[in-house]
Amino acid sequence: MPGRVTVKAEDLEAELKVLIVEALMLKDTTPEQISSTAPLFAEGLGLDSIDALELGIAVEGRWGLKIGTDEALAREVFRSVQTLGAFILKELAAAEQTSK
């Protein structure tokens, strides 16, 4: 399909790390310091519910995807950079299939 852009998980995770630092204005954290598999909340990066809301808005602004209001889904999606990236890839693939 002409114009189709394939996004690699590693590239998306790197982009997400930059987005997290910028959207949440993490002054003492660089994207390179964020582990793809470490928890984003509590003992990991230490984000809170306000951060989750801001990150959700940033994801929606960047990729046009809404996480939704299902708390269990949101908790799973925002577990780590890796799970957030997997969600984005899955949703983008589903949107591409729908548009065909």
Protein Blocks (a to p, Z undefined) as FASTA:
>chain_A
ZZiacddfklmmmmmmmmmmmmnopakbcfklpcfkbcfbhjlnopafklmmmmmmmmmm
mnopaebjalklmmmmmmpmklmmmmmmmmmmmmmmmmZZ
